[in-house]
């Protein structure tokens, strides 16, 4: 929780919706290197550099293991007291089709439609929404047959839409932060925990660095 790391009396409440394990296997168990932890550290380090409209304190509420298409995308908002912002990092589990059900195989168009609905519901509730691009998983060993060229095509298409559509209040380009420039379907080795899907401590910190702090001013 970022409010515990940054101080009490938080005025920013951020609802993070992601498709990651809430107790990640990817980073070290002792280093506390998660996106929220690295992001909070950046907040502390930058606190004197940005003129803010409100005190620098943020509460992060996390809804993990989410998927865009096969779960009602609006459910995340009413689960909690109204946040001031949603941070959405979704789509990978949709594409991976963890249960290998043909009827749950999704396309880029499906993901975009689900994300558009999430944006509409967030904005109608007066909530800002920031989206993160999907990181590559082309060499995943965590689950057999999770990646294929068609799913990669959809990942690339959705990422391009997230970057270029302008429907979100901000974008964190995690794909650009972690992908290997030589093999764009996978993460750099240093950013990969070793299973081709989850980031390492270094990768998590790069993801935290990819979040523009000005979005919180």
C-alpha positions as CSV (number, residue, x, y, z in Angstrom):
1,X,0.0,0.0,0.0
2,X,1.5,3.3,-1.1
3,X,-0.2,5.2,1.8
4,X,1.9,3.2,4.3
5,X,5.1,4.0,2.4
6,X,4.4,7.6,1.7
7,X,2.6,8.8,4.8
8,X,-0.9,9.1,6.3
9,X,-3.7,11.3,5.3
10,X,-3.5,10.3,1.6
11,X,-5.5,12.5,-0.8
12,X,-4.7,10.5,-3.9
13,X,-6.3,7.1,-3.9
14,X,-5.2,5.0,-6.9
15,X,-7.0,1.8,-7.8
16,X,-4.5,-0.5,-9.6
17,X,-6.1,-3.2,-11.8
18,X,-3.6,-5.7,-13.1
19,X,-3.3,-9.3,-14.1
20,X,-0.3,-10.1,-11.9
21,X,0.0,-12.3,-8.8
22,X,-0.5,-10.1,-5.7
23,X,2.5,-12.0,-4.1
24,X,4.8,-12.0,-7.1
25,X,7.1,-14.8,-7.8
26,X,9.1,-12.6,-10.1
27,X,11.1,-10.4,-7.9
28,X,13.2,-11.2,-4.8
29,X,11.1,-12.0,-1.7
30,X,13.2,-9.7,0.5
31,X,13.8,-6.8,-1.8
32,X,10.2,-5.5,-2.0
33,X,10.9,-4.7,-5.6
34,X,7.4,-4.3,-7.0
35,X,5.9,-1.6,-9.2
36,X,4.2,0.2,-6.3
37,X,7.4,0.1,-4.2
38,X,9.6,1.5,-6.9
39,X,7.0,4.0,-7.8
40,X,6.7,5.1,-4.2
41,X,10.5,5.5,-4.0
42,X,10.4,7.8,-7.1
43,X,7.7,9.8,-5.4
44,X,9.9,10.3,-2.4
45,X,12.9,11.2,-4.5
46,X,11.0,13.7,-6.6
47,X,8.9,15.3,-3.9
48,X,10.9,18.6,-4.0
49,X,11.1,18.9,-7.8
50,X,7.4,19.1,-8.8
51,X,5.0,21.8,-7.6
52,X,1.9,19.9,-6.5
53,X,-1.6,21.0,-6.0
54,X,-2.0,18.7,-3.0
55,X,0.1,17.0,-0.4
56,X,2.3,14.2,-1.7
57,X,0.5,11.1,-0.4
58,X,-1.0,8.3,-2.3
59,X,-3.0,5.3,-1.4
60,X,-2.9,2.3,-3.8
61,X,-5.7,-0.2,-3.7
62,X,-4.9,-3.3,-5.8
63,X,-7.3,-5.6,-7.7
64,X,-5.1,-8.3,-9.1
65,X,-5.6,-11.2,-11.4
66,X,-8.1,-9.3,-13.5
67,X,-8.9,-9.9,-17.1
68,X,-10.5,-7.4,-19.4
69,X,-12.9,-9.5,-21.5
70,X,-14.1,-12.4,-19.5
71,X,-14.8,-10.4,-16.3
72,X,-17.2,-7.5,-16.3
73,X,-14.8,-4.6,-16.8
74,X,-16.8,-2.2,-14.6
75,X,-16.7,-4.3,-11.5
76,X,-13.4,-2.9,-10.3
77,X,-14.8,0.6,-9.6
78,X,-17.7,-0.2,-7.2
79,X,-15.6,-2.7,-5.1
80,X,-13.9,0.2,-3.3
81,X,-14.6,3.7,-2.1
82,X,-14.2,6.0,-5.1
83,X,-10.6,6.4,-6.1
84,X,-9.3,9.5,-7.7
85,X,-7.4,7.5,-10.3
86,X,-7.3,4.0,-11.8
87,X,-4.1,2.5,-13.1
88,X,-4.9,-0.3,-15.6
89,X,-2.4,-2.9,-16.5
90,X,-4.5,-5.6,-18.2
91,X,-4.7,-7.8,-21.2
92,X,-1.9,-10.3,-20.9
93,X,-4.0,-12.9,-19.1
94,X,-6.7,-12.5,-21.7
95,X,-4.3,-13.2,-24.5
96,X,-2.6,-16.1,-22.7
97,X,-6.0,-17.8,-22.3
98,X,-4.9,-19.5,-19.1
99,X,-7.7,-22.1,-19.1
100,X,-7.2,-22.9,-22.8
101,X,-10.9,-22.5,-23.6
102,X,-11.5,-21.8,-27.3
103,X,-14.5,-19.7,-26.4
104,X,-12.2,-17.4,-24.3
105,X,-9.7,-16.8,-27.0
106,X,-9.7,-13.0,-27.5
107,X,-8.6,-10.6,-30.2
108,X,-7.1,-7.1,-30.1
109,X,-10.6,-5.8,-31.0
110,X,-12.1,-7.6,-27.9
111,X,-9.5,-6.1,-25.6
112,X,-9.9,-2.6,-27.0
113,X,-13.7,-2.8,-26.6
114,X,-13.3,-3.9,-23.0
115,X,-10.8,-1.1,-22.2
116,X,-13.0,1.5,-23.9
117,X,-15.8,0.4,-21.6
118,X,-13.6,0.7,-18.6
119,X,-12.6,4.2,-19.7
120,X,-16.2,5.2,-20.2
121,X,-17.2,3.9,-16.8
122,X,-14.2,5.5,-15.0
123,X,-14.8,8.9,-16.6
124,X,-18.5,8.8,-16.0
125,X,-17.6,8.4,-12.3
126,X,-15.2,11.3,-12.4
127,X,-12.1,9.0,-12.2
128,X,-9.0,9.5,-14.2
129,X,-7.6,6.4,-15.8
130,X,-4.0,5.6,-16.8
131,X,-3.2,2.6,-18.9
132,X,0.0,0.5,-19.2
133,X,1.1,-1.3,-22.3
134,X,1.4,-5.1,-22.2
135,X,5.0,-6.4,-21.8
136,X,6.2,-9.2,-24.1
137,X,6.0,-12.8,-23.2
138,X,7.3,-14.6,-26.3
139,X,9.7,-16.9,-24.4
140,X,7.4,-17.7,-21.5
141,X,8.0,-20.9,-19.7
142,X,5.6,-20.2,-16.8
143,X,2.7,-21.7,-18.8
144,X,3.1,-23.9,-21.9
145,X,1.8,-22.6,-25.2
146,X,0.9,-19.2,-23.7
147,X,2.5,-17.3,-26.6
148,X,1.9,-17.7,-30.3
149,X,2.3,-15.3,-33.3
150,X,-1.4,-14.4,-33.5
151,X,-1.5,-13.5,-29.8
152,X,1.6,-11.4,-30.3
153,X,-0.1,-9.6,-33.2
154,X,-3.0,-8.7,-30.9
155,X,-0.6,-7.6,-28.1
156,X,1.2,-5.2,-30.5
157,X,-2.1,-3.9,-31.9
158,X,-3.6,-3.2,-28.5
159,X,-0.3,-1.5,-27.3
160,X,-0.4,0.8,-30.3
161,X,-4.0,1.7,-29.6
162,X,-3.2,2.4,-25.9
163,X,-0.3,4.7,-26.9
164,X,-2.1,6.5,-29.8
165,X,-5.8,6.6,-29.1
166,X,-5.8,9.4,-26.6
167,X,-8.7,8.0,-24.7
168,X,-6.7,7.6,-21.5
169,X,-5.6,10.3,-19.1
170,X,-2.1,9.0,-19.2
171,X,0.0,6.1,-20.5
172,X,2.8,4.1,-18.9
173,X,4.7,2.3,-21.7
174,X,5.9,-0.8,-19.9
175,X,6.4,-2.6,-23.2
176,X,9.0,0.0,-24.3
177,X,10.6,-0.1,-20.9
178,X,11.2,-3.9,-20.8
179,X,11.3,-5.3,-24.3
180,X,14.5,-6.5,-25.8
181,X,15.5,-4.2,-28.8
182,X,16.9,-7.3,-30.6
183,X,14.0,-9.6,-30.0
184,X,10.8,-7.5,-29.5
185,X,8.7,-10.5,-28.5
186,X,10.5,-10.9,-25.2
187,X,11.9,-8.9,-22.3
188,X,15.6,-8.1,-21.9
189,X,17.2,-10.9,-20.0
190,X,18.1,-8.5,-17.1
191,X,14.5,-7.5,-16.8
192,X,13.1,-11.0,-16.9
193,X,12.9,-13.1,-13.6
194,X,13.6,-16.2,-15.7
195,X,10.2,-17.4,-16.7
196,X,9.7,-15.1,-19.7
197,X,6.5,-13.6,-18.2
198,X,7.2,-11.9,-14.9
199,X,9.8,-9.1,-14.5
200,X,12.9,-9.2,-12.3
201,X,13.6,-6.6,-9.6
202,X,15.4,-4.6,-12.2
203,X,12.4,-4.9,-14.5
204,X,9.9,-3.8,-11.8
205,X,12.0,-0.7,-11.1
206,X,12.0,0.2,-14.8
207,X,8.3,-0.1,-14.9
208,X,8.0,2.2,-11.9
209,X,10.3,4.6,-13.7
210,X,8.0,4.5,-16.7
211,X,5.2,6.1,-14.8
212,X,5.2,9.9,-15.3
213,X,5.0,11.5,-11.8
214,X,3.4,14.6,-13.4
215,X,0.2,12.7,-13.8
216,X,-0.2,13.0,-10.0
217,X,0.2,16.7,-9.7
